[in-house]
Structures are given as C-alpha cells and as structure tokens.
Amino acid sequence: MSFGPWQLAIIALLILVLFGRGKISEMMGDFGKGIKSFKKGMTEEEKADAEPSQQIEAPAQDATPEAKSTVQSTDSSK
C-alpha cells in the first residue's frame, strides 16, 4: 500500500499540529548538532590512532650511533 500526495500532506499537517513548528525545528537543530559532534569525534579518533604510530617511529629514526653508545656506556658503568 503506497501513500499518495494527499495522504502524505495530511500526515505532515497532523505532525505539525501535534508537535508545533518550534518543536520540529528544535529537534532538527539537535539532530544536526549530533551529526556534527559524531563527525568531529570520528576525525579526532582517526587522528589519535595515527599519532601514536608516528611517535613510535620518530625516536627510532632520530637515534644516532653516538646516542646509542652513550646509552650503552651508562648501562655498563652501573
């Protein structure tokens, strides 16, 4: 059973009468804020997942043989 344009118009009118114009726009505004918050959270999570792998790799690339020898010499003196 499909609804025609008149049935959809009547249903929309009933919803508008029951909830009021202000309440519907308030709900849609809250819905939009929720979507923005969800997208922001997803991008922050992706950034957080990418940052630890970069931090782990960076010290290994920056370590020079001189730095490694000083670490070994301090360990052997103990």
PyMOL Python script that loads the backbone (N, CA, C, O; Angstrom):
from pymol import cmd

cmd.read_pdbstr("""\
ATOM      1  N   MET A   1       0.845  -1.176   0.000  1.00  0.00           N
ATOM      2  CA  MET A   1       0.000   0.000   0.000  1.00  0.00           C
ATOM      3  C   MET A   1       0.892   1.242   0.000  1.00  0.00           C
ATOM      4  O   MET A   1       1.694   1.429   0.915  1.00  0.00           O
ATOM      5  N   SER A   2       0.760   2.064  -0.991  1.00  0.00           N
ATOM      6  CA  SER A   2       1.553   3.278  -1.081  1.00  0.00           C
ATOM      7  C   SER A   2       0.681   4.490  -0.750  1.00  0.00           C
ATOM      8  O   SER A   2      -0.536   4.485  -0.941  1.00  0.00           O
ATOM      9  N   PHE A   3       1.340   5.507  -0.255  1.00  0.00           N
ATOM     10  CA  PHE A   3       0.625   6.723   0.093  1.00  0.00           C
ATOM     11  C   PHE A   3       0.692   7.698  -1.057  1.00  0.00           C
ATOM     12  O   PHE A   3       1.733   7.847  -1.698  1.00  0.00           O
ATOM     13  N   GLY A   4      -0.401   8.350  -1.314  1.00  0.00           N
ATOM     14  CA  GLY A   4      -0.454   9.371  -2.351  1.00  0.00           C
ATOM     15  C   GLY A   4      -0.060  10.714  -1.763  1.00  0.00           C
ATOM     16  O   GLY A   4       0.199  10.825  -0.565  1.00  0.00           O
ATOM     17  N   PRO A   5      -0.016  11.735  -2.610  1.00  0.00           N
ATOM     18  CA  PRO A   5       0.386  13.056  -2.128  1.00  0.00           C
ATOM     19  C   PRO A   5      -0.585  13.649  -1.091  1.00  0.00           C
ATOM     20  O   PRO A   5      -0.163  14.364  -0.182  1.00  0.00           O
ATOM     21  N   TRP A   6      -1.879  13.351  -1.232  1.00  0.00           N
ATOM     22  CA  TRP A   6      -2.845  13.896  -0.276  1.00  0.00           C
ATOM     23  C   TRP A   6      -2.691  13.232   1.086  1.00  0.00           C
ATOM     24  O   TRP A   6      -2.806  13.907   2.109  1.00  0.00           O
ATOM     25  N   GLN A   7      -2.437  11.947   1.124  1.00  0.00           N
ATOM     26  CA  GLN A   7      -2.256  11.265   2.403  1.00  0.00           C
ATOM     27  C   GLN A   7      -0.991  11.768   3.111  1.00  0.00           C
ATOM     28  O   GLN A   7      -0.992  11.973   4.325  1.00  0.00           O
ATOM     29  N   LEU A   8       0.088  11.965   2.341  1.00  0.00           N
ATOM     30  CA  LEU A   8       1.321  12.481   2.925  1.00  0.00           C
ATOM     31  C   LEU A   8       1.136  13.899   3.457  1.00  0.00           C
ATOM     32  O   LEU A   8       1.684  14.246   4.503  1.00  0.00           O
ATOM     33  N   ALA A   9       0.361  14.724   2.739  1.00  0.00           N
ATOM     34  CA  ALA A   9       0.095  16.088   3.182  1.00  0.00           C
ATOM     35  C   ALA A   9      -0.702  16.100   4.479  1.00  0.00           C
ATOM     36  O   ALA A   9      -0.429  16.905   5.369  1.00  0.00           O
ATOM     37  N   ILE A  10      -1.673  15.224   4.590  1.00  0.00           N
ATOM     38  CA  ILE A  10      -2.484  15.138   5.814  1.00  0.00           C
ATOM     39  C   ILE A  10      -1.630  14.665   6.985  1.00  0.00           C
ATOM     40  O   ILE A  10      -1.747  15.192   8.091  1.00  0.00           O
ATOM     41  N   ILE A  11      -0.782  13.684   6.752  1.00  0.00           N
ATOM     42  CA  ILE A  11       0.102  13.188   7.815  1.00  0.00           C
ATOM     43  C   ILE A  11       1.056  14.296   8.265  1.00  0.00           C
ATOM     44  O   ILE A  11       1.272  14.475   9.464  1.00  0.00           O
ATOM     45  N   ALA A  12       1.629  15.040   7.312  1.00  0.00           N
ATOM     46  CA  ALA A  12       2.526  16.139   7.650  1.00  0.00           C
ATOM     47  C   ALA A  12       1.791  17.216   8.435  1.00  0.00           C
ATOM     48  O   ALA A  12       2.349  17.771   9.381  1.00  0.00           O
ATOM     49  N   LEU A  13       0.559  17.521   8.066  1.00  0.00           N
ATOM     50  CA  LEU A  13      -0.240  18.519   8.777  1.00  0.00           C
ATOM     51  C   LEU A  13      -0.526  18.064  10.205  1.00  0.00           C
ATOM     52  O   LEU A  13      -0.447  18.864  11.137  1.00  0.00           O
ATOM     53  N   LEU A  14      -0.854  16.802  10.381  1.00  0.00           N
ATOM     54  CA  LEU A  14      -1.112  16.268  11.728  1.00  0.00           C
ATOM     55  C   LEU A  14       0.145  16.328  12.601  1.00  0.00           C
ATOM     56  O   LEU A  14       0.068  16.680  13.778  1.00  0.00           O
ATOM     57  N   ILE A  15       1.275  15.994  12.039  1.00  0.00           N
ATOM     58  CA  ILE A  15       2.530  16.067  12.798  1.00  0.00           C
ATOM     59  C   ILE A  15       2.828  17.507  13.191  1.00  0.00           C
ATOM     60  O   ILE A  15       3.268  17.775  14.308  1.00  0.00           O
ATOM     61  N   LEU A  16       2.586  18.428  12.269  1.00  0.00           N
ATOM     62  CA  LEU A  16       2.823  19.841  12.549  1.00  0.00           C
ATOM     63  C   LEU A  16       1.897  20.336  13.652  1.00  0.00           C
ATOM     64  O   LEU A  16       2.324  21.106  14.512  1.00  0.00           O
ATOM     65  N   VAL A  17       0.651  19.914  13.641  1.00  0.00           N
ATOM     66  CA  VAL A  17      -0.306  20.330  14.669  1.00  0.00           C
ATOM     67  C   VAL A  17       0.061  19.728  16.025  1.00  0.00           C
ATOM     68  O   VAL A  17      -0.012  20.406  17.049  1.00  0.00           O
ATOM     69  N   LEU A  18       0.455  18.455  16.028  1.00  0.00           N
ATOM     70  CA  LEU A  18       0.782  17.793  17.298  1.00  0.00           C
ATOM     71  C   LEU A  18       2.061  18.339  17.938  1.00  0.00           C
ATOM     72  O   LEU A  18       2.081  18.589  19.143  1.00  0.00           O
ATOM     73  N   PHE A  19       3.099  18.523  17.176  1.00  0.00           N
ATOM     74  CA  PHE A  19       4.388  18.929  17.737  1.00  0.00           C
ATOM     75  C   PHE A  19       4.629  20.425  17.681  1.00  0.00           C
ATOM     76  O   PHE A  19       5.385  20.955  18.495  1.00  0.00           O
ATOM     77  N   GLY A  20       4.020  21.101  16.763  1.00  0.00           N
ATOM     78  CA  GLY A  20       4.244  22.528  16.627  1.00  0.00           C
ATOM     79  C   GLY A  20       5.487  22.811  15.801  1.00  0.00           C
ATOM     80  O   GLY A  20       6.414  22.004  15.733  1.00  0.00           O
ATOM     81  N   ARG A  21       5.479  23.966  15.185  1.00  0.00           N
ATOM     82  CA  ARG A  21       6.578  24.331  14.286  1.00  0.00           C
ATOM     83  C   ARG A  21       7.887  24.500  15.052  1.00  0.00           C
ATOM     84  O   ARG A  21       8.937  24.083  14.565  1.00  0.00           O
ATOM     85  N   GLY A  22       7.845  25.096  16.226  1.00  0.00           N
ATOM     86  CA  GLY A  22       9.061  25.339  17.010  1.00  0.00           C
ATOM     87  C   GLY A  22       9.710  24.055  17.482  1.00  0.00           C
ATOM     88  O   GLY A  22      10.934  23.926  17.462  1.00  0.00           O
ATOM     89  N   LYS A  23       8.897  23.110  17.904  1.00  0.00           N
ATOM     90  CA  LYS A  23       9.436  21.849  18.413  1.00  0.00           C
ATOM     91  C   LYS A  23      10.118  21.051  17.298  1.00  0.00           C
ATOM     92  O   LYS A  23      11.158  20.435  17.535  1.00  0.00           O
ATOM     93  N   ILE A  24       9.561  21.053  16.108  1.00  0.00           N
ATOM     94  CA  ILE A  24      10.161  20.318  14.990  1.00  0.00           C
ATOM     95  C   ILE A  24      11.495  20.940  14.600  1.00  0.00           C
ATOM     96  O   ILE A  24      12.466  20.216  14.380  1.00  0.00           O
ATOM     97  N   SER A  25      11.565  22.266  14.509  1.00  0.00           N
ATOM     98  CA  SER A  25      12.828  22.900  14.152  1.00  0.00           C
ATOM     99  C   SER A  25      13.866  22.704  15.250  1.00  0.00           C
ATOM    100  O   SER A  25      15.055  22.585  14.954  1.00  0.00           O
ATOM    101  N   GLU A  26      13.441  22.666  16.509  1.00  0.00           N
ATOM    102  CA  GLU A  26      14.358  22.410  17.618  1.00  0.00           C
ATOM    103  C   GLU A  26      14.925  20.983  17.532  1.00  0.00           C
ATOM    104  O   GLU A  26      16.116  20.768  17.754  1.00  0.00           O
ATOM    105  N   MET A  27      14.071  20.031  17.214  1.00  0.00           N
ATOM    106  CA  MET A  27      14.527  18.645  17.083  1.00  0.00           C
ATOM    107  C   MET A  27      15.500  18.495  15.918  1.00  0.00           C
ATOM    108  O   MET A  27      16.492  17.775  16.032  1.00  0.00           O
ATOM    109  N   MET A  28      15.230  19.164  14.801  1.00  0.00           N
ATOM    110  CA  MET A  28      16.125  19.076  13.651  1.00  0.00           C
ATOM    111  C   MET A  28      17.466  19.743  13.962  1.00  0.00           C
ATOM    112  O   MET A  28      18.509  19.263  13.518  1.00  0.00           O
ATOM    113  N   GLY A  29      17.452  20.845  14.719  1.00  0.00           N
ATOM    114  CA  GLY A  29      18.693  21.503  15.113  1.00  0.00           C
ATOM    115  C   GLY A  29      19.529  20.592  16.007  1.00  0.00           C
ATOM    116  O   GLY A  29      20.746  20.504  15.845  1.00  0.00           O
ATOM    117  N   ASP A  30      18.876  19.916  16.947  1.00  0.00           N
ATOM    118  CA  ASP A  30      19.577  18.977  17.815  1.00  0.00           C
ATOM    119  C   ASP A  30      20.133  17.805  17.014  1.00  0.00           C
ATOM    120  O   ASP A  30      21.233  17.325  17.289  1.00  0.00           O
ATOM    121  N   PHE A  31      19.385  17.356  16.039  1.00  0.00           N
ATOM    122  CA  PHE A  31      19.832  16.264  15.180  1.00  0.00           C
ATOM    123  C   PHE A  31      21.076  16.679  14.394  1.00  0.00           C
ATOM    124  O   PHE A  31      22.021  15.901  14.268  1.00  0.00           O
ATOM    125  N   GLY A  32      21.074  17.896  13.870  1.00  0.00           N
ATOM    126  CA  GLY A  32      22.236  18.405  13.133  1.00  0.00           C
ATOM    127  C   GLY A  32      23.457  18.538  14.026  1.00  0.00           C
ATOM    128  O   GLY A  32      24.566  18.209  13.604  1.00  0.00           O
ATOM    129  N   LYS A  33      23.274  19.018  15.261  1.00  0.00           N
ATOM    130  CA  LYS A  33      24.385  19.124  16.205  1.00  0.00           C
ATOM    131  C   LYS A  33      24.945  17.749  16.547  1.00  0.00           C
ATOM    132  O   LYS A  33      26.155  17.583  16.702  1.00  0.00           O
ATOM    133  N   GLY A  34      24.065  16.775  16.661  1.00  0.00           N
ATOM    134  CA  GLY A  34      24.509  15.414  16.945  1.00  0.00           C
ATOM    135  C   GLY A  34      25.363  14.847  15.819  1.00  0.00           C
ATOM    136  O   GLY A  34      26.368  14.183  16.071  1.00  0.00           O
ATOM    137  N   ILE A  35      24.971  15.102  14.601  1.00  0.00           N
ATOM    138  CA  ILE A  35      25.743  14.621  13.447  1.00  0.00           C
ATOM    139  C   ILE A  35      27.114  15.295  13.406  1.00  0.00           C
ATOM    140  O   ILE A  35      28.122  14.636  13.153  1.00  0.00           O
ATOM    141  N   LYS A  36      27.154  16.609  13.653  1.00  0.00           N
ATOM    142  CA  LYS A  36      28.435  17.330  13.663  1.00  0.00           C
ATOM    143  C   LYS A  36      29.341  16.796  14.766  1.00  0.00           C
ATOM    144  O   LYS A  36      30.540  16.613  14.558  1.00  0.00           O
ATOM    145  N   SER A  37      28.770  16.549  15.925  1.00  0.00           N
ATOM    146  CA  SER A  37      29.550  16.023  17.045  1.00  0.00           C
ATOM    147  C   SER A  37      30.088  14.634  16.723  1.00  0.00           C
ATOM    148  O   SER A  37      31.230  14.320  17.061  1.00  0.00           O
ATOM    149  N   PHE A  38      29.290  13.812  16.084  1.00  0.00           N
ATOM    150  CA  PHE A  38      29.716  12.467  15.705  1.00  0.00           C
ATOM    151  C   PHE A  38      30.872  12.530  14.707  1.00  0.00           C
ATOM    152  O   PHE A  38      31.858  11.808  14.855  1.00  0.00           O
ATOM    153  N   LYS A  39      30.756  13.382  13.701  1.00  0.00           N
ATOM    154  CA  LYS A  39      31.822  13.518  12.701  1.00  0.00           C
ATOM    155  C   LYS A  39      33.106  14.034  13.342  1.00  0.00           C
ATOM    156  O   LYS A  39      34.197  13.566  13.017  1.00  0.00           O
ATOM    157  N   LYS A  40      32.977  14.998  14.252  1.00  0.00           N
ATOM    158  CA  LYS A  40      34.151  15.542  14.942  1.00  0.00           C
ATOM    159  C   LYS A  40      34.827  14.458  15.769  1.00  0.00           C
ATOM    160  O   LYS A  40      36.054  14.358  15.781  1.00  0.00           O
ATOM    161  N   GLY A  41      34.038  13.656  16.453  1.00  0.00           N
ATOM    162  CA  GLY A  41      34.593  12.558  17.234  1.00  0.00           C
ATOM    163  C   GLY A  41      35.300  11.528  16.379  1.00  0.00           C
ATOM    164  O   GLY A  41      36.331  10.988  16.777  1.00  0.00           O
ATOM    165  N   MET A  42      34.759  11.256  15.219  1.00  0.00           N
ATOM    166  CA  MET A  42      35.388  10.286  14.321  1.00  0.00           C
ATOM    167  C   MET A  42      36.728  10.806  13.809  1.00  0.00           C
ATOM    168  O   MET A  42      37.695  10.047  13.741  1.00  0.00           O
ATOM    169  N   THR A  43      36.803  12.088  13.447  1.00  0.00           N
ATOM    170  CA  THR A  43      38.065  12.628  12.946  1.00  0.00           C
ATOM    171  C   THR A  43      39.104  12.700  14.064  1.00  0.00           C
ATOM    172  O   THR A  43      40.287  12.466  13.818  1.00  0.00           O
ATOM    173  N   GLU A  44      38.678  13.021  15.294  1.00  0.00           N
ATOM    174  CA  GLU A  44      39.614  13.048  16.420  1.00  0.00           C
ATOM    175  C   GLU A  44      40.153  11.653  16.712  1.00  0.00           C
ATOM    176  O   GLU A  44      41.330  11.489  17.033  1.00  0.00           O
ATOM    177  N   GLU A  45      39.294  10.662  16.599  1.00  0.00           N
ATOM    178  CA  GLU A  45      39.718   9.280  16.835  1.00  0.00           C
ATOM    179  C   GLU A  45      40.717   8.834  15.770  1.00  0.00           C
ATOM    180  O   GLU A  45      41.696   8.156  16.082  1.00  0.00           O
ATOM    181  N   GLU A  46      40.474   9.209  14.522  1.00  0.00           N
ATOM    182  CA  GLU A  46      41.402   8.852  13.448  1.00  0.00           C
ATOM    183  C   GLU A  46      42.750   9.522  13.666  1.00  0.00           C
ATOM    184  O   GLU A  46      43.790   8.906  13.433  1.00  0.00           O
ATOM    185  N   LYS A  47      42.745  10.781  14.110  1.00  0.00           N
ATOM    186  CA  LYS A  47      43.995  11.479  14.386  1.00  0.00           C
ATOM    187  C   LYS A  47      44.729  10.832  15.558  1.00  0.00           C
ATOM    188  O   LYS A  47      45.952  10.693  15.532  1.00  0.00           O
ATOM    189  N   ALA A  48      43.983  10.442  16.574  1.00  0.00           N
ATOM    190  CA  ALA A  48      44.596   9.815  17.743  1.00  0.00           C
ATOM    191  C   ALA A  48      45.195   8.461  17.374  1.00  0.00           C
ATOM    192  O   ALA A  48      46.242   8.085  17.901  1.00  0.00           O
ATOM    193  N   ASP A  49      44.550   7.736  16.487  1.00  0.00           N
ATOM    194  CA  ASP A  49      45.081   6.445  16.045  1.00  0.00           C
ATOM    195  C   ASP A  49      46.351   6.633  15.215  1.00  0.00           C
ATOM    196  O   ASP A  49      47.255   5.799  15.275  1.00  0.00           O
ATOM    197  N   ALA A  50      46.428   7.705  14.451  1.00  0.00           N
ATOM    198  CA  ALA A  50      47.579   7.940  13.576  1.00  0.00           C
ATOM    199  C   ALA A  50      48.767   8.492  14.358  1.00  0.00           C
ATOM    200  O   ALA A  50      49.908   8.194  14.001  1.00  0.00           O
ATOM    201  N   GLU A  51      48.553   9.275  15.397  1.00  0.00           N
ATOM    202  CA  GLU A  51      49.639   9.913  16.137  1.00  0.00           C
ATOM    203  C   GLU A  51      50.552   8.939  16.871  1.00  0.00           C
ATOM    204  O   GLU A  51      51.768   9.103  16.780  1.00  0.00           O
ATOM    205  N   PRO A  52      50.056   7.940  17.588  1.00  0.00           N
ATOM    206  CA  PRO A  52      50.984   7.054  18.299  1.00  0.00           C
ATOM    207  C   PRO A  52      51.952   6.318  17.382  1.00  0.00           C
ATOM    208  O   PRO A  52      53.106   6.116  17.760  1.00  0.00           O
ATOM    209  N   SER A  53      51.532   5.920  16.217  1.00  0.00           N
ATOM    210  CA  SER A  53      52.436   5.224  15.303  1.00  0.00           C
ATOM    211  C   SER A  53      53.529   6.157  14.813  1.00  0.00           C
ATOM    212  O   SER A  53      54.659   5.717  14.603  1.00  0.00           O
ATOM    213  N   GLN A  54      53.224   7.425  14.626  1.00  0.00           N
ATOM    214  CA  GLN A  54      54.233   8.389  14.206  1.00  0.00           C
ATOM    215  C   GLN A  54      55.199   8.674  15.346  1.00  0.00           C
ATOM    216  O   GLN A  54      56.391   8.868  15.104  1.00  0.00           O
ATOM    217  N   GLN A  55      54.712   8.703  16.589  1.00  0.00           N
ATOM    218  CA  GLN A  55      55.574   8.985  17.730  1.00  0.00           C
ATOM    219  C   GLN A  55      56.528   7.828  17.990  1.00  0.00           C
ATOM    220  O   GLN A  55      57.667   8.054  18.400  1.00  0.00           O
ATOM    221  N   ILE A  56      56.100   6.621  17.765  1.00  0.00           N
ATOM    222  CA  ILE A  56      56.953   5.460  17.984  1.00  0.00           C
ATOM    223  C   ILE A  56      58.060   5.413  16.940  1.00  0.00           C
ATOM    224  O   ILE A  56      59.204   5.094  17.263  1.00  0.00           O
ATOM    225  N   GLU A  57      57.730   5.727  15.699  1.00  0.00           N
ATOM    226  CA  GLU A  57      58.713   5.669  14.627  1.00  0.00           C
ATOM    227  C   GLU A  57      59.713   6.815  14.707  1.00  0.00           C
ATOM    228  O   GLU A  57      60.874   6.624  14.346  1.00  0.00           O
ATOM    229  N   ALA A  58      59.314   7.982  15.161  1.00  0.00           N
ATOM    230  CA  ALA A  58      60.179   9.156  15.160  1.00  0.00           C
ATOM    231  C   ALA A  58      61.436   8.964  16.008  1.00  0.00           C
ATOM    232  O   ALA A  58      62.515   9.275  15.504  1.00  0.00           O
ATOM    233  N   PRO A  59      61.390   8.478  17.257  1.00  0.00           N
ATOM    234  CA  PRO A  59      62.630   8.321  18.019  1.00  0.00           C
ATOM    235  C   PRO A  59      63.585   7.306  17.395  1.00  0.00           C
ATOM    236  O   PRO A  59      64.800   7.491  17.471  1.00  0.00           O
ATOM    237  N   ALA A  60      63.084   6.265  16.796  1.00  0.00           N
ATOM    238  CA  ALA A  60      63.942   5.261  16.186  1.00  0.00           C
ATOM    239  C   ALA A  60      64.713   5.857  15.010  1.00  0.00           C
ATOM    240  O   ALA A  60      65.866   5.489  14.786  1.00  0.00           O
ATOM    241  N   GLN A  61      64.117   6.745  14.278  1.00  0.00           N
ATOM    242  CA  GLN A  61      64.781   7.367  13.141  1.00  0.00           C
ATOM    243  C   GLN A  61      65.767   8.437  13.600  1.00  0.00           C
ATOM    244  O   GLN A  61      66.784   8.653  12.941  1.00  0.00           O
ATOM    245  N   ASP A  62      65.488   9.111  14.719  1.00  0.00           N
ATOM    246  CA  ASP A  62      66.341  10.183  15.206  1.00  0.00           C
ATOM    247  C   ASP A  62      67.566   9.661  15.959  1.00  0.00           C
ATOM    248  O   ASP A  62      68.540  10.396  16.116  1.00  0.00           O
ATOM    249  N   ALA A  63      67.540   8.430  16.421  1.00  0.00           N
ATOM    250  CA  ALA A  63      68.650   7.898  17.215  1.00  0.00           C
ATOM    251  C   ALA A  63      69.896   7.750  16.335  1.00  0.00           C
ATOM    252  O   ALA A  63      69.849   7.149  15.262  1.00  0.00           O
ATOM    253  N   THR A  64      70.980   8.297  16.804  1.00  0.00           N
ATOM    254  CA  THR A  64      72.251   8.209  16.086  1.00  0.00           C
ATOM    255  C   THR A  64      73.132   7.172  16.769  1.00  0.00           C
ATOM    256  O   THR A  64      72.872   6.822  17.920  1.00  0.00           O
ATOM    257  N   PRO A  65      74.156   6.673  16.103  1.00  0.00           N
ATOM    258  CA  PRO A  65      75.054   5.704  16.748  1.00  0.00           C
ATOM    259  C   PRO A  65      75.725   6.281  17.992  1.00  0.00           C
ATOM    260  O   PRO A  65      76.002   5.546  18.939  1.00  0.00           O
ATOM    261  N   GLU A  66      75.989   7.594  17.999  1.00  0.00           N
ATOM    262  CA  GLU A  66      76.606   8.222  19.161  1.00  0.00           C
ATOM    263  C   GLU A  66      75.672   8.155  20.363  1.00  0.00           C
ATOM    264  O   GLU A  66      76.108   7.897  21.485  1.00  0.00           O
ATOM    265  N   ALA A  67      74.398   8.386  20.121  1.00  0.00           N
ATOM    266  CA  ALA A  67      73.430   8.339  21.212  1.00  0.00           C
ATOM    267  C   ALA A  67      73.316   6.923  21.748  1.00  0.00           C
ATOM    268  O   ALA A  67      73.180   6.727  22.956  1.00  0.00           O
ATOM    269  N   LYS A  68      73.369   5.950  20.879  1.00  0.00           N
ATOM    270  CA  LYS A  68      73.286   4.562  21.315  1.00  0.00           C
ATOM    271  C   LYS A  68      74.509   4.190  22.142  1.00  0.00           C
ATOM    272  O   LYS A  68      74.377   3.462  23.126  1.00  0.00           O
ATOM    273  N   SER A  69      75.704   4.671  21.771  1.00  0.00           N
ATOM    274  CA  SER A  69      76.913   4.330  22.503  1.00  0.00           C
ATOM    275  C   SER A  69      76.907   4.977  23.887  1.00  0.00           C
ATOM    276  O   SER A  69      77.431   4.390  24.834  1.00  0.00           O
ATOM    277  N   THR A  70      76.334   6.160  24.028  1.00  0.00           N
ATOM    278  CA  THR A  70      76.269   6.787  25.351  1.00  0.00           C
ATOM    279  C   THR A  70      75.297   6.043  26.251  1.00  0.00           C
ATOM    280  O   THR A  70      75.505   5.955  27.461  1.00  0.00           O
ATOM    281  N   VAL A  71      74.249   5.514  25.669  1.00  0.00           N
ATOM    282  CA  VAL A  71      73.310   4.730  26.467  1.00  0.00           C
ATOM    283  C   VAL A  71      73.975   3.451  26.929  1.00  0.00           C
ATOM    284  O   VAL A  71      73.784   3.046  28.076  1.00  0.00           O
ATOM    285  N   GLN A  72      74.743   2.807  26.083  1.00  0.00           N
ATOM    286  CA  GLN A  72      75.415   1.572  26.465  1.00  0.00           C
ATOM    287  C   GLN A  72      76.502   1.830  27.499  1.00  0.00           C
ATOM    288  O   GLN A  72      76.699   1.012  28.398  1.00  0.00           O
ATOM    289  N   SER A  73      77.210   2.946  27.391  1.00  0.00           N
ATOM    290  CA  SER A  73      78.273   3.232  28.338  1.00  0.00           C
ATOM    291  C   SER A  73      77.710   3.558  29.714  1.00  0.00           C
ATOM    292  O   SER A  73      78.344   3.247  30.723  1.00  0.00           O
ATOM    293  N   THR A  74      76.531   4.177  29.780  1.00  0.00           N
ATOM    294  CA  THR A  74      75.943   4.446  31.097  1.00  0.00           C
ATOM    295  C   THR A  74      75.422   3.175  31.718  1.00  0.00           C
ATOM    296  O   THR A  74      75.429   3.038  32.942  1.00  0.00           O
ATOM    297  N   ASP A  75      74.962   2.226  30.891  1.00  0.00           N
ATOM    298  CA  ASP A  75      74.475   0.968  31.418  1.00  0.00           C
ATOM    299  C   ASP A  75      75.625   0.102  31.946  1.00  0.00           C
ATOM    300  O   ASP A  75      75.463  -0.577  32.960  1.00  0.00           O
ATOM    301  N   SER A  76      76.753   0.117  31.291  1.00  0.00           N
ATOM    302  CA  SER A  76      77.869  -0.711  31.700  1.00  0.00           C
ATOM    303  C   SER A  76      78.541  -0.175  32.958  1.00  0.00           C
ATOM    304  O   SER A  76      79.200  -0.939  33.663  1.00  0.00           O
ATOM    305  N   SER A  77      78.397   1.119  33.265  1.00  0.00           N
ATOM    306  CA  SER A  77      79.019   1.706  34.449  1.00  0.00           C
ATOM    307  C   SER A  77      78.272   1.332  35.715  1.00  0.00           C
ATOM    308  O   SER A  77      78.811   1.476  36.812  1.00  0.00           O
ATOM    309  N   LYS A  78      77.055   0.859  35.587  1.00  0.00           N
ATOM    310  CA  LYS A  78      76.268   0.506  36.784  1.00  0.00           C
ATOM    311  C   LYS A  78      76.630  -0.820  37.332  1.00  0.00           C
ATOM    312  O   LYS A  78      76.057  -1.252  38.332  1.00  0.00           O
TER     313      LYS A  78
END
""", "prot")
cmd.dss("prot")
cmd.show_as("cartoon", "prot")
cmd.util.cbc("prot")
cmd.orient("prot")
